[in-house]
Amino acid sequence: MSCLLCEGACDEADLAPLLSPELVWLWQALAAAADRRGDESLTSGPAVTVTVPADPAERAAAAGLIDGRPLEPGQSRRVSLERLTAAVAIRGPRLTPGAVAAHACNRRLAVNARRRTQQAVAADRIRTQIESATAELPAHVRDLVGPETVFTRLRTLGWVTRLLNAPDPAELLSQALHVAARLPPPGRRIDRRLLVSGNPHALDTGALPALVLALTGSSGTAVRSGWARLGVDCDDLLGGLIITGVTPRGWRVPPGATFTLPPRELAHIDWEPPETTGTWVFVTENPSVLAAASTQALARESLVRPRVICTAGTPSQRECEAIGALADAGWNIAVRADFDQAGLAHMRALLAAAPSAVAWRMGAADYLAVVPEGTDVLHLQGSDAPWDDHLVPVMREHSVPVYEEDLLPALLADITAGAPGSCVL
């Protein structure tokens, strides 16, 4: 069995004279050089500079290994690797300076450099596999993947590292590319459960569906929206909007009840119009706001029930469109989310789907009214809050997120009053 420290370079070698305590300083210097250079043998290359120790015994022990003038305490000496290799080879036919240093330090040398080299080779294999496979993809899928930029994009997203850490990187990538190849052309759709033959749940969760979305440039959105962009239908029974005070046309819901409209019901939603034209409905990101409004109304036995719709996080395109349809039924719409990167993105999506909606307590003054001290970092672009030109600058200045719960008293007051406060029109 090969030596774990030097892969057998010590076979048939007499290491004892080279491993005396008086020579440890020399081998430690050689080991450090091996780690820096990524060269675990050290048989050639630039000379290694060492500092001569003060101890006479240590200097004497190295005299036969470092040629030239006598060693002086504290001086720097350049050690020729070729000559040192010849010197240690007297003790073993395959012995190298690196092998002796590994035994002296009782560890394998240049491990990190070797690992980086191995990872670079493995990453090149991934790049080659992608380049080869994308050439065979249908044209509409190649347009999604972008063969010229896909590897760089995957590396930026951390997927190359994630693949390298997978049990079988090539197999996972092959499965993802196979799924991508089955994506429908524009104008057609497919059920996600049919994309992996014999395994309808293969794309429910895990690395495979996430990699498919990353390959096709669809990983920057909500999962359901990402699949929808690819012409893939997920189940339409889970998720959706949490609602109180507003119903689809013809529905009969007990007053004050809270219910969920799944994506299937949102696909072609037709809302019941308000009793009075122009009545406000409030759209929020977090269920805690809806729950607090409903609980407050019940506790006060209020005759006016809150009208709140909650997206419960990132809204899908279908959810945004359903909220936009409220305007067609005669509702005024006030929308809001958390003051963070994701929340601002939610706002842009909702306002794009409902152009007549207003931003509800989502201005710079609202942020400043409750912003806490903190050390978080918000990475924002100047165009992230088009409804208020002052919001992004103040968020950048404080660089702390503000959550809907921080404004809860004001939000509840608006919901009770039936109109949004501090809205940006």
N, C-alpha and C positions, 0 to 999 in steps of 0.2 A: 504493500500500500504506500502511495506517495506521501511524503511529508506534508502536513497541512500548512506548514510555515513557508516552505520553499519549493513545493512540488517536486521533491526528489533530488534537488541539487546537492543535498548533503549525503547522498548515497555513497557508501564506502569512504567517507571522509573522517578524518581525525579532528574533530572540532575543539576538543578540550583545550589545547594551547591557545586557540584564538578567542576562547570565551572566558579568559581569566578576568577577575574583577578589575584589574588594572587597565583593561582595554575597553571597558564599557563606554567610556567617554567618546572613543573613536566611533564605535558602532552606532551609538545614539545619534551622532552627527550624520553618519551615513544614512541611517534610517530616515531622518528628517529630510535629507536631500532626495531620497527615493520617493517619499510621499509628495514632495513638491513637484518632482519631475514626472511622476507616474511611471517610474522605471524601477521594478522590483529586483532587477539583477545588478544594475550599476556596473556593467563591464566596460562601458565606453561612454564617451561624451565629455562635456566640460569637466575640468577638475573641480573637486569639492573642497571648499575652504573650511578649515577647522581651526578652533582655538586651542593652542597647546596648554595643557593643565600645569599647575604649579607643582604637583606632587612628583618627585623624582622617579618613583616606581612606575607611575603611569607613563611618564615620558620614556623611560627605558623600555617598557613593554612595547611601545609603538615604534621603536627605532628601526626594527627590521621590516616594518610595513610602510613607513613614510621615508623615502630616500632623500638624499640631499644633506645639507649641512645639519649639525646637531640641533635638536629641538630646544627652544628657549621658552621659559615660562611666559604665558600670556601672549605669545606671538601668534599671528595668523599664518597658517601654512596651507598651501594648495596640494591636495592629494590627487595624484594621477590615477584615474580609474583603471587604465590599462596596466600600469605597473602593479597596482594593488591586486588586480585580478590574477596576475602572474604569481604574486606572492602567496595568495591564499590557495591557488591551485596546487601548490606543493602538498597541501593537507588533504586534497580530494580532487579527483579528475574533473568533476562537474561543479565544483564549489565556486561561488561568486561572492563579491563583497556584499551584495544585497542579501544573499542567503545567510551569510554569517551574521549580518546586522539583524535579520529577522529572528534568528535563534537567540542572539544576545538580548533582544528586546522582547522576545517571546510573543511575537505577533506577526501577522502577515503585513507586508509593506504595500504601499500604493493602492490601498483598497478603494478609496474614494475615486481616484483617477481611473482605476480599472472599471469601477461601477459606472462612471460617466461615459467611458468608452463603450461599455456594453449597452447602456441606454441609448447612446447615439446610434449604434448599429441597429438596435431594435426599432428605434424611431424611423430609421431609413427603411426598414422592412415594412413598417406601417405605411410610410409614404408610397413605397413601390406598390403595395397591395391596393391602395386607394387609386393611384394613377392607372393601374391596370384595370381595376373593376369599373371605374367611372367611364372608361372608354366604351364599355359594353352597355351602359345604362341607356334607356330610352331617351330621346332628345329632350322631352319635357322634364324628365328627372335631372338630366345633366344641367339644364338651366337652373334648377333649384339648388343643386349641389355646388355648381361653380368649380369645375375641376382645377382651374388655375389657382384658386385661393382657398380651397377647402382644407388643405393640410394646415396652412397658417391659421385659419379660423379655429380649427380644432385645438391647435396648440395654444392659442390665446385663451380659449375657453377652459383649458386644463384637461381636455379630453385625451391628448397624447399621453400625459402622465397617468391618467386614469386607465387607459388601455394597457399601458405597460405594467400596471399593478394588477390587472385582471388575471385570473387563472390561465386563460387561453386567449390572448389578445387577438390573434388571427381569426379564431373562430367567432368571437364576439363581433369583430368588424365585418366578417363575412356575412353573419346573420343580419346585421344592420343594413348592409348594402343590398342583400337579397330582398329585404322588406322594402327598401327604397325603390328597387326596380319594379315593384308591383304597385306603386302608387298610380292612381288613375290620371289620365290626361285631363287638361282643363275642360270643364263642362260636365265631367262625370264624377261620380262619387263611389266610395266603397266603404263597407262596414269594417271598422278596425279589427274586429274579431276574425275576419277572413284573410288578413294579410299574412298570417303564419299558419300554414297548412297543418291541421291536426292539433293545434294548440290555440284555442280561441282567447285564452287569457295571457298569452305571451307578452302582449303589449300593454297590459294593465298598469304595471309598475316595474321599477328596476332599471338596470343599466341599458338594456336593449331599446326600449322606447325612447329613453332620453338621448341615446346615441343617434337614433334615426332622426329625431328632431334637430339635433346639433348638425348632422350631416346636411340636412336640407335647409339650414338657416332659419329654423322655426323654434329655436330654444329660448328666444328672448321674450316670449309672450306666455300667457297662461296655457297650460297643457291642452285644454280643450280647444282653445283658439288656434294653437299651433297645428293640431291635427286638422281642424277645419280648413286652415289655409292650404293644406295638402290635399283637400278633397276627401278627407277621411272622417266618417261619422263615428263618434263615440256613442256610448249609451246615452239616451236622452231622458233618463229617469232620475239621475242623481245630479245634485247641484241645483242651480237656478237662483231665484230671488226669494228672500224672506219678506213677507208683506203683512202689514196691518192697515186697515182703513181704506184699501183700494181693492177692487175685484175685477176680473174679466167680465165682459158683458154676459148677462144671463146667469151668473153664478149667485148662489145664495150662501152667504157666510155669516155666522152669528156676529153681532156687533162686538167689536173689540177683540175678535179672534185673530190669532197670528197663524199664518200658513205659508207653505212653500210652493211656489210655482216652478216645476222642473222644466228643463230645456224643451221637452216635448210640447208643453203648453205655451211656451214663449215663442215657438216658431212662427205662429201666425196669430199673435195676440190681438184681441179686440177689447179694449178696456171699457168698462162702464164709465160713462161721463160723470163729472161731479154734479151734485144737485145745484150748485151755483157756478156758473162759468168763471173760470179764472181762479178757482180754489187751488191752494198750493198743496203739492205732495213733496215730501222731503226724502232725498236719496242719500243714504249713508253707507260707509264702508264696513263698519263694525257692528255685529249683532248687539253689543252692549248698549248702543244708543237706542235701538228699537225696543229692547227689553226694558230699559229704564223708562222710556216714554209710555209704554203699555202699562207697566207696573204703577207709574204715577197716576195715570188716568183711572185705573181701577181703584186705587186707594182713595182717590178724591171723588169717586163715583161721578166722574164728569160725563155730561151728556154729549160733549164733543170728543169723539174718538180720534186719537192721533192717526195721521196718514203718513206712514213711513215705509220705505222700501230699502232693504239692506242687500248689498251685493255680496256680503260675507267674504271680503277680500277682492282679488283681481276680477273685474267683470269680464265675461266673455263677449265676443262681438254680438252674439245673439241676445245676451242680457242688455248690452248697451242699446241695441236696436229696439228691444221691448220697452226700455225706459224712454227712448225717443218717441215711441208711439203714444205715450201719454199725452203729448202735446196735441196729437191729432184728435184725441177724445175731449180736448178742452181743458186739460189740467195745466196749471203753471208748475214748473219743475225747478226745485232747488237741489243742487248736487254738492257733495263735499266728500272729503277723504282725509287721511292723515297727512300732516305736513312732513313728508319725507319723499325720497325719490319715487318709490312705488306709488304713493298717494297722488303725487302730481301727475304721474302717467295715467292713473285711473281717471283723474279729472279731465285730462285732454281727451281720452277716449269717450267719456260720457258727454262732454260738450260737443264733440264732433258728431256724435249720434243724435244729440238733442240740441241743435243750434239755438233754440229759444230758451234753453235752461239758463239759470244764473248760478254763479259760484256762491255757495252759502257759507258765510263766515270763513272764507278761504283767502282773505286778503292779508297784506303785510301787517295791518293794525291788529287783526285777529291773532296772528302769529306772535307778535310782540307782546300782546296782552298776557300771554301765559307761558312764554318761552322760559325754560329752566336753565340753570347753569349746567354745563356738561362739556364733555370732551369728544363727542362723536364727530365723525367727518361726513358731511353731505356732499356728494359729487353731483353738482347741478350745472346745467347749461342755461345760458341766458334766456332761451326760448321755452323753458320748461313750464312756465306759468303765464301763458299769453293773456289770461284774464286780469292780471295785475302786474304791471311793469316793475313795481317796487318789491314784490314778494321775494323773488330769487335773490336780489342783493342782500336783503336783511337775513334771509336764511343762510346765505353764504357767510355773512358776518358772524352769526351766532353758531352756525354749523351744528345745530342740535335738532333732532326731530321733535315735533309736537303731535300728540295723538288726540284722536277725537274725544277720548275720555277726559283730557285736560280741559276741554271746553264744554263739558257735559251740562253744567247749570245753564249756560247761555243757550245751548242747543235745545234743551228741554223747554226753556222759556219761549223760544221761537215756535217750537212744535205746538205748544199749548196756545200761543197767540194766533197760530195759523198763518204766519208769514215769516219769511227769513229776515234776520237782522244782519247788518253790515255786509250785504251782498254786493258784489262788483257787477254792475250792469253793463 
